[in-house]
């Protein structure tokens, strides 16, 4: 299978590629600076940062934020879509065992599982219009993050960075904390056909404690910074020479840009991940030290005085634990928009 | 770190992440520095070769092609600049310079990707 660039390089003795090289050079001249420089949007922005919590394995929406009164009415009745669940016996509708009530001035329907969150109902915006057509985890995860499970498309963070750039040039504009290696892996925070410098940067590894999450190899204990810069200049000279010969190669540009960003990150990152200079109130507010989440998102969101604040999308996995009698594992996706089918295996709930 | 394709998905071309953590690995990890040191020693053991010939040998070993004139010149300039700036004995400065050169070769996009 050829990429479009390979096609242009090979067909008609590469004349198409000459044209592309010319176009790219013009574009580069017009753009001028780094691909991560901030750009104005079409609207005046109100949000400054996005923290995207991808909480896989969470409880069903019908038990938490999606109130389905018709489901309670139809409880126990035979579902029309047979054969789509696990096991061979008849599939019936199953209502939520949790009570819903309305909260705040907006009257949001929130289940009894979130009494504290419900108090903040007027600060929340609930979007109950989500739809999926994927029954398996990896395809669904990729659909969630990129908008398509069939085609390889850029992640939402990559689009944001592509469109808006980042104010802070010393740190990556799109980071992901302890991302999963399965369920789609790097595709969830990839840049697909966008330039490679818009990918998400990984901090930490799946399964590690988030408190230990650090960018790997951020410091060099064996050579001084001056020497390191000299070696880096040599590598970059080699890479740039290659780029001159192959102007339209955005992977090469990604490599070059990644080295420069890496060098700047060495200075900025260790200070950023260190929360010891935050006040105790701040630490408590963000839950630093408490439980699985450990508030590690905090330092990345609010970059302290020495640095300029950056716009970034953060994507993170959390294990989600429900009330005392219920411990839900991976939730299978429900395909029926109106109702939910009872399943017997994956969710582990008594029926 | 250098991503494996998920077998349950349409992946198309395997993701080629080219982000800062990979650059940091190639710049700072003990593994890469050790390997660069080993290659540098191998090159310096060839005492009958001139420096320019060693540069050529390094290119052949790492990138499977000879070095052209520009690349040879660049390598020699790098040694001169490095050796001058390090206040150590000539031998350790030389090993350090060659280690740096080998590390740079490992860091090139050409070494990382098949074009």
Contacts between the chains, C-beta under 8 A, distances in Angstrom:
chain1	res1	chain2	res2	distance
A	1	B	13	8.0
A	3	B	13	7.2
A	136	B	8	6.6
A	138	B	6	5.5
A	138	B	8	4.6
A	138	B	9	5.1
A	139	B	8	7.2
A	139	B	9	6.1
A	142	B	9	6.1
A	149	B	9	7.5
A	149	B	10	7.4
A	150	B	10	5.9
A	151	B	10	7.5
A	151	B	12	7.7
A	152	B	10	7.1
A	152	B	11	6.7
A	152	B	12	4.0
A	152	B	13	7.3
A	172	B	19	6.9
A	172	B	20	6.0
A	181	B	4	7.5
A	182	B	6	6.6
A	183	B	6	7.4
A	184	B	6	5.6
A	184	B	9	6.1
A	185	B	3	6.1
A	185	B	4	7.1
A	185	B	5	7.8
A	185	B	6	5.1
A	185	B	15	7.5
A	186	B	3	4.2
A	186	B	15	4.3
A	186	B	17	5.6
A	187	B	6	7.0
A	187	B	9	6.9
A	187	B	11	6.7
A	187	B	15	5.9
A	190	B	15	5.0
A	190	B	17	6.9
A	196	B	16	7.2
A	196	B	17	7.5
A	196	B	18	4.4
A	196	B	19	7.8
A	197	B	18	7.6
A	197	B	19	7.9
A	199	B	17	5.4
A	199	B	18	7.2
A	199	B	19	5.2
A	200	B	19	7.6
A	201	B	19	4.8
A	201	B	20	5.5
A	201	B	21	6.2
A	202	B	1	7.8
A	202	B	19	7.5
A	202	B	21	5.8
A	215	B	20	7.5
A	215	B	21	5.9
A	215	B	24	6.6
A	216	B	1	7.6
A	216	B	21	5.9
A	216	B	24	6.7
A	216	B	25	6.6
A	216	B	29	7.8
A	217	B	21	7.4
A	217	B	24	4.3
A	217	B	25	5.0
A	217	B	27	7.2
A	217	B	28	4.2
A	217	B	29	4.8
A	218	B	24	6.2
A	218	B	28	7.3
A	219	B	28	6.7
A	220	B	27	6.7
A	220	B	28	4.1
A	222	B	30	7.6
A	222	B	33	5.7
A	223	B	33	7.6
A	223	B	96	7.9
A	223	B	100	7.8
A	226	B	85	7.4
A	227	B	82	7.4
A	227	B	85	7.8
A	227	B	86	7.4
A	227	B	96	7.5
A	227	B	100	6.9
A	228	B	27	6.6
A	228	B	28	8.0
A	230	B	78	7.5
A	230	B	81	6.7
A	230	B	82	6.2
A	230	B	85	7.6
A	230	B	100	6.9
A	231	B	27	7.7
A	231	B	100	4.4
A	231	B	103	5.8
A	231	B	104	5.4
A	231	B	107	7.9
A	232	B	27	6.7
A	234	B	74	7.3
A	234	B	78	5.4
A	234	B	100	7.2
A	234	B	101	7.0
A	234	B	104	4.2
A	235	B	104	4.5
A	235	B	107	4.2
A	235	B	108	6.0
A	237	B	74	6.4
A	238	B	71	7.5
A	238	B	74	7.7
A	238	B	104	6.7
A	238	B	105	7.8
A	238	B	108	4.8
A	238	B	110	7.4
A	239	B	108	5.9
A	239	B	109	5.2
A	241	B	70	7.3
A	242	B	108	7.4
A	242	B	109	6.2
A	242	B	110	6.1
A	246	B	115	7.9
A	251	B	16	5.9
A	251	B	18	5.9
A	251	B	109	7.2
A	251	B	113	6.8
A	252	B	109	5.2
A	254	B	18	3.6
A	254	B	19	7.7
A	255	B	18	5.0
A	255	B	23	7.6
A	255	B	109	4.3
A	255	B	112	7.2
A	256	B	109	7.8
A	258	B	18	5.3
A	258	B	19	5.4
A	258	B	20	5.1
A	258	B	22	6.6
A	258	B	23	4.3
A	259	B	23	4.6
A	259	B	27	7.4
A	259	B	107	7.5
A	261	B	19	7.9
A	261	B	20	4.6
A	261	B	23	7.3
A	262	B	20	4.2
A	262	B	21	7.7
A	262	B	23	3.7
A	262	B	24	4.7
A	262	B	27	6.2
A	263	B	23	8.0
A	263	B	27	7.6
A	265	B	20	5.6
A	265	B	24	7.2
A	266	B	24	7.5
A	266	B	28	7.9
